Amino acid sequence: MADTTEQTYYGLTLSQHRERIKKLATERGLSGDVLERVVARAVDLIPTIRVTEPAQR
């Protein structure tokens, strides 16, 4: 069971985002060290993303 205190971003925890990003990157042919670097960087960026109302349109 997931830790209920883990912060969510856009409806998912960072670990859930990590799994989704990893799956998508693997489907696009990334593997090994490149895959891990891309996933780590993407997950690091998630908390910094700010979506404003006009940007959603």
Secondary structure, DSSP 8 states (H G I E B T S, - for coil): ---TTS-EETTEEHHHHHHHHHHHHHHTT--HHHHHHHHHHHHHHGGG----TGGG-
